[in-house]
C-alpha cells in the first residue's frame, strides 16, 4: 500500500509543482496519472522514489515514510521501485545487456560492479527478462542502434531486473507511435496482472487510460482534481481536468 | 509609423557619427600606443647590414644540414712570373695526363697588379672553388692571396680574370686553383643523426606526458564537475570525522606501508623467493576478496560476519601491499638482469627496472592514500549514523568537540607547509596560531550549523579543485619545466614531468566540462535503480564521456608534441635543446634541420590524431 499524504513540492524560484496532494494506491493496482503537460505528473512520480526531494508531506510505503529515509535506506527502497521513462533514458553507448543489468546495481556488490562483473544468475535473469519483452536477439547491440519501441522495452527489462514491487512509468508511450504504444502498455499490463506489481503510469491519451488502468488520478496545476475509476471521466470531468478549451481526441 | 522612424534616424545620426568618430579615434590611439610599446620600426629592415645578414640566415635555413658527401680536393698549381723576366722566357707548364685537371693562364707573365686570364679544364663539374696567388717560390706553401671564387660548368671548365697582387719576385710564383668535388654516395650528417635521435626523444616525451596526465586528469575531472559535486552534501559531524579520518589514515597508512616495505626488503635475496611471494599473494588476495565481497546477497549479513569480512578485507589489503612491494622488487631485479642480457633491446630491461622503481615509490603514497580514504569513509559513515540517530542537542555537543579538532588539524597542516616554504621558525605562526584559529572556526561552525543540516561539501571540493586547476593551468609548461629541471635534473624526464603536470590540469578542466554537459536521463535512470553514487558515475556518466575524453586526449597529445619541441629550451630534453644550441652557435643550417624535423613531426601528428579522432568518436 502506497499512501501519499499532503505531498507538496515547490521548486527553487517558487513554482508550485505539487500542491497538497493526497491519495492511496493499493498493492497490485494499475493507476493512471493524467493531466496537462506541466501539471505535476512527472514531479509526483519522481517524488515517490525521491529523484526529486519533496518540500513537504509524507509518502508512506507499507507504513514506512519514504521522505524520511536516509541515503542508505533510500537505496534499499529504490531498488524495489522500477522506473520507466518517456525518453527511455538508456545509456546509448552501452550494450543492451549492460543497460538491462544496470537494474541489478542496487543488489550486487558495488566493488564487482565497478569492474562490470555481474553474478551468473543475474546475467541469466537479464536474458529471461529480455526474452519476455522480445529483445533477446539485440542483447549485444548498442542501445542507440535500437528503434524507439525496442529501446522502451529495454527500459522495461531494466525495471524488471529490480524485482520491483512498484513500477513508476513516466509517460512511457509519449515518444512512440500508437501501435507501439499498445505493445508497450501490454507489457506493463502483463507485469501488473501476472506479477502483481503495482504500476503508476502517467498517460496522455484517455483511450489508453480506459483500456489499461484500474484507477485514475488527475492533476491540474499541482492539485489533485480527480480520483476515481477511468470510466467516471465524462465530458464534464474532462473539462475540469484539462480546462474549458480542451477537446477529446481518442 | 514610417515618419516616426525617419525622425528617429535623423535625431540619432549626428550622435551616432560622433560616437563612431570617437571610437575610431580611440582605436587609433590604442594602436599608436601599441606601436610605441612594441617598438615597431621598419627602418631597421632597410638597413643594409641587417639585410645581408638576414639573407645569409635565410639561405642557411633554406639549406638544412642533412646530407653530405666525402670531399675530394682538386688542387692545381700553375707557375707564373711577375714581373716578366727580361729574357722573355716563360716557366714551363706542368705536364698533365688526358683526364687530369689542368689550367692555362694568359699571359704567362705579367706585371704586379695587372690582370691575367685563368682557364681550367677537367675539374669536377658544377662546383665552386677558389683561384689564388701563391707568393714565394714554393707550390706547397699554404699561404695564398686573393679572394677569387670560380664556378665550373658542366664539363668542368672555368674561365676568369684576376688581378695579380703587388708581389714582385724574380723566381717563379704560382696560381693555385682549389676545387672540391663530392665523391661516393651521400650520407647523413652528424646533425641529421642527432636530430633524428632527439626528435624520437621528443615524440616519446609527449607520449609519456600525455599518458601520465590523462590518468590523473580523469579522477580530477569528476571532482571538478559541478553537476556531480553539487548533490554531495554531508552533515558537520560527518565532515569533521572524515577530515580527522583523512589525516589519521594517511599517517597510519604511511607508517604501516613503510613497515611492510621494510619487511619485504628482507625477502629480497633471491628473485625466485619474490616470485613465489607474488604468486602466493595474488592467490590469497583473490580468494580472500571473493569470500569477503560476495557478488550479490539476498539477506543482509549479521554483525559478526560483517566484522569478520572487514578483518579479512583488511588482511587482504595488507597482504596485497606486501605483494605489490614484492612485485616491484621482482621487476627491479629482473629488469636489472635483463639490461646486459638483452643487448640492444636492453631498454626493455631498463623499462622494467624503472617501472618497478616507480611502483616502489608510489606504493607508499598509494598505501597512505588508501588508508586515508578507508578510515575517513568509515568515520564519515559513523558520522552519518550519529546524525540520523542522535537528537539534535546531543549532536551539537559532539560537533562542538569534533569540528574544532578537525579544522585545527587541517590548519596546522597548512601551517607546517607555510613553515616549510618560508622557514619562519616561529611556533606561534605554524603551530599555536593555526591551532587556536582552527578551534575558533570549528566552534563557530558548530554553533551556527544545525546538527542535522547537510552542508554543501561537494561544492567546497569542487571550488578547491577548480581553483587548483585554474591556478596551475595559468602557469606555462616552460615555467614548470624550470622547476622540474631543478627537481630531477636537466633532461627529458623534467620535460615529461612539466608537460605531464600541465596536461593534468588542462585536461582536468576540459574533461570536467564534458562531464557537466552529459545527458541527465541515463544518470537519473541508473540512480532510480538504487545504485550508489560511484555506480551511477560508472554506469551512467562514464559511457557518455568516453568519446569526448578520447578526442581531448588526442588533441592534448598533439599539443604536447608541439610543446615538447621547445621544452628543451629550458633544459627539459627533446629537440629544443639542439635547436637552441644551434641558434646560439649561429649554426643556422643545423637549426634548419631541427626545424624541419619539428615541422614534419607536428604535421604528421596532426594528421594521425585527426584520423584517430574520426575513428573513435
Interface residues (C-beta under 8 A of the other chain):
Chain A: X49 X51 X70 X71 X75 X76 X77 X78 X79 X80 X81 X82 X83 X85 X87 X88 X89 X90 X91 X92 X93 X94 X98 X102 X103 X104 X105 X106 X107 X108 X109 X110 X111 X112 X113 X114 X117 X118 X119 X121 X122 X155 X158 X161 X162
Chain B: X293 X294 X295 X296 X297 X384 X388 X521 X522 X524 X525 X526 X527 X528 X529 X530 X531 X532 X534 X535 X538 X539 X540 X543 X544 X546 X547
